[in-house]
Amino acid sequence: MLKKSIALMMSVLVITSIASITSGCGVKKADVATNTPVKEKFVFWDKSEYVKAYNDTQQQKIKEFGEKNNVDTEYVIIPPSDLKQKLTAAIEAKNPPDLVVTDEFVAGQFAGMGQLVATDDILKQIDFADYAKRLAMTKGENFMVPQALLAPGFYLRKDKWDAKGLKYPETWQELKEQAKIVNDPKNNFYALGLPMGASGGGDAEGFCRSVISSFGGVLVDKDSNIKANSPQTLEALKFISSLYIEKLCPPSAVTWDDAGNNTAYSAGTVGVVFNSGSIMNDIKTNKPDINANTIILPYPKGSNGAFSLGGGNVFAIFKNGKGTEAAKKYVISFFEKDSYQKIVENMNGMWQPVINGVDNTDFWKKAENSGWLANSKVLVANSYPEEANDFNSKAISSQLCVKSIQRIIVNGMDPQKSLDTLEQDLKKVYGK
Amino acid sequence: MKGLGRKYDVLLGYLLITPVVILIFIVIGVPFVNAIYLSFTDKVAGSVPKFIGFKNYINLFSDPDYIIVLKNTFVYTFTSIGFKLMIGIFLAVVLNQKFFGRSIIRTLLLLPWALSGMVAAMSWKWMYNDTYGIINALLMKAHIVHVPVLWLSDARLALISCIIVNVWRGVPFFFFSVLGGLQTIDSQMYEAADIDGAGVIKKFFCITLPSLKSVIMITTVLSTIWTFNDFENVFLITGGGPLHASSIISTYTYEMAFLQNEMGKAMSVAASVIPIILMMILIPLRKLNKEEK
C-alpha cells in the first residue's frame, strides 16, 4: 500500500514537473510586457587599457549615459588578447555585445564577416582628422569609428648606448651592429626586446611588416596581388631572424605576447623596444630611473626608407546587438571635444587624437609628447600598400609574418623555404 | 497479479528516469550531435554552415600541423601517465609505512592537486622563465648549466616542460588512490610471505601489485581521459607554441575555432579523436569486467 502511494506521488510529481517546464516555454512575450516595461539594454565590451584611469572614466561615462537616456548599461573590460575569442563565441551564440573597442585589424575581420553596422552616419557627425579616417574603412566602406591612434615609438636606453660611446642608430643595420656591442646576456641584459610570439597580439606582426617595408619588400600590392616572394622580403626575414639567432634578444621572446616587451623594458632587462606609449606611461610612474635614461627615436631606415606601421583603437557596433541605436548615440557622445581631449591627455601620450582641434594644447607641445603626435600623423597602415580589407585583417591577426620568422628561429628552416610557406599561407587567406 | 506488479515497477522506473534522460539528451546529446554535424561543414562564426562532406577530415590528415599535434597529444598523455603511475605507486608504498611526520608529508603531497590549475600553471611559467625564473637561477648557481635553459621557447623542451607540470599536478591523485588500495590489503598475506621467505621486491610484485590491479586500472583510465583532454595546463604555460611544438588536440581545436575562426575544421579536429578516447575507455573497462566475472 505504502509502495503504491509513494509511486503515485512520484508519478504526479514527475508529470507536473514536465508540464510546468514545458508550459513555461509557451509564455508569450506580450504577457510579460504587460506587467513590466522592457528597458533597452546597451552592452559595451571595452579593451582593458594600460592606463586604468581610461577604463574608470569610460565606466563612469557609460553609467551617466544610461541614466540620462533611460537605458540599462553593462560595461565589461576585456584584455585585448582575449577579445577576439570572446567575440567569436558571442557571435556564434547569437549574443554579441552592442559596442566594442578593439584594434582596427581585429574589427576589420568582423566587418569582413558581415557582423558590423556601417558607420557613415556617425562619421558625418564628427570632425575626424583625415589621417585617422582610414581606421574606419575596410574594403572601401566604413564599418568602424576611430577612437585613438597608437603610434609606435623606438625606445632606446641611452645610458647603455652612451656607456659604450655609440651614436644612436639610424638604420636597421646600425641597430644590429650596435646591439652586438651593448648586449650583455651574462648580466641578464639583452640589447633588443622584440616579441616574436604568435599570441594574437599586434606588436610582433607590426614590427615584422615595418622591417619588410623598409627593406623594400611588399607582401600584397595595391591591387591585392600577392608579391611576398621577393629578394627584399627574404632579406628582411633573414635580418629579423638573425637578431634572435645571434641572441641579441632574450631567447624566450619567441613566446612573448604583446606585454612581454613592456615587462622586459620596465624591468630594465632589454635596451631597445618598439612599442606604443604604454611603456612610457608605465616607466614615467613606476620606473623614473629608466624613464630618465630613455630616448624615443625615429624608426630605423632600410634600403627603402623608414616605415612606422601601426593602427589604432576603433569602436565597432554589432548589427545583431540589441542596443545598436544606443551604441551609436554613445559613440557620438564620446567625441564631445572637452571630454575627449581630457581622456586622450590622461593616456600620457600613449593615445593620439583622431579628431581635429584637440592637439593644439600645451600637453602636445611638450617635448615628451610632441614626437608621438607627429608620428601618429605619418603612421602607415599595417596592410600597406594594400587598402585595409577582411583578407589582410585576417592575415595580420593570424600573424603570418611572425610564424615565418618562428619557423627560421625555432625549427631552423631555410629562410627561402619559410618565405615560400608565407606566400602559400597568404594565398590561402586570400583564397587564391 | 505478480506479473502485473512487475510490469508496473518497470514502467514506474522508466517514468522516473525520463526527466533525467531528457535533460542529459538536451545538455550533452544535442551539442555533441551538432558538433559532429559541424565537422562536416565549412562553418565559420556567424555564418550558416554548408555541408562539405569529408573535406575537413581529408584536409586534416594531410595537414602536417595536425600530425604534430596528434603526436604531441600521445606523447603528452602517455609520458605523463607513465610517470604519474610510477611516482604515485612509489610514494604510496613508502608513505604506507609508519614513520614520524607521515601525516604532514601526506598532507603536503595533496597540495599540487588542491591548487587551482591556473595558479599552478602561472607559477610554473614564472619558474621556467629564462630571464628571471627560479629554476634557471638555481641550475646556474649550482653550476649545472652556464646559460639559461629555454624551457618554454626551445621546441624540444616546451612539451617536456608541460609534461613536468602535468605530472606534478597529477601524482597526488595516483598516490591517494593507490594508498587507499594498499590499506585494504590483508596484512596476513605479507606475514605468510615473510614466513615463506619472500623478499621486499617479491612481495611487491606478487602481493601488492596484483591486489592493486583494479585500483590502478580505474585510476589510470580516469587520468588518461583527463590528461588527453587537458587544456589549461598547456594553454597557460606555452599556448601550444612555439610553432605547435607543445600544441595538443584541445589547444589546437581552440586555436582553429577562436583564433583562425574555422569552426568546421576545429570540430573535425575534436571529433577525430573520439574513437581514440572511446578505445581508451572501453578496452581497459572490458578487461576489468572480464576479470571480475
HADDOCK unambig.tbl for C-alpha pairs under 7 A between the chains (distance, minus, plus):
assign (segid A and resid 14 and name CA) (segid B and resid 16 and name CA) 6.91 0.50 0.50
assign (segid A and resid 85 and name CA) (segid B and resid 258 and name CA) 4.84 0.50 0.50
assign (segid A and resid 85 and name CA) (segid B and resid 259 and name CA) 6.43 0.50 0.50
assign (segid A and resid 88 and name CA) (segid B and resid 45 and name CA) 6.02 0.50 0.50
assign (segid A and resid 88 and name CA) (segid B and resid 258 and name CA) 6.24 0.50 0.50
assign (segid A and resid 91 and name CA) (segid B and resid 45 and name CA) 6.41 0.50 0.50
assign (segid A and resid 91 and name CA) (segid B and resid 46 and name CA) 5.62 0.50 0.50
assign (segid A and resid 92 and name CA) (segid B and resid 45 and name CA) 5.24 0.50 0.50
assign (segid A and resid 92 and name CA) (segid B and resid 46 and name CA) 5.40 0.50 0.50
assign (segid A and resid 188 and name CA) (segid B and resid 131 and name CA) 6.63 0.50 0.50
assign (segid A and resid 251 and name CA) (segid B and resid 153 and name CA) 6.80 0.50 0.50
assign (segid A and resid 252 and name CA) (segid B and resid 130 and name CA) 6.49 0.50 0.50
assign (segid A and resid 252 and name CA) (segid B and resid 150 and name CA) 6.87 0.50 0.50
assign (segid A and resid 252 and name CA) (segid B and resid 153 and name CA) 5.25 0.50 0.50
assign (segid A and resid 254 and name CA) (segid B and resid 153 and name CA) 6.28 0.50 0.50
assign (segid A and resid 254 and name CA) (segid B and resid 242 and name CA) 6.97 0.50 0.50
assign (segid A and resid 255 and name CA) (segid B and resid 153 and name CA) 6.06 0.50 0.50
assign (segid A and resid 255 and name CA) (segid B and resid 241 and name CA) 6.99 0.50 0.50
assign (segid A and resid 255 and name CA) (segid B and resid 242 and name CA) 6.35 0.50 0.50
assign (segid A and resid 398 and name CA) (segid B and resid 260 and name CA) 6.85 0.50 0.50
assign (segid A and resid 406 and name CA) (segid B and resid 243 and name CA) 6.83 0.50 0.50
assign (segid A and resid 410 and name CA) (segid B and resid 154 and name CA) 6.91 0.50 0.50
assign (segid A and resid 410 and name CA) (segid B and resid 155 and name CA) 6.31 0.50 0.50
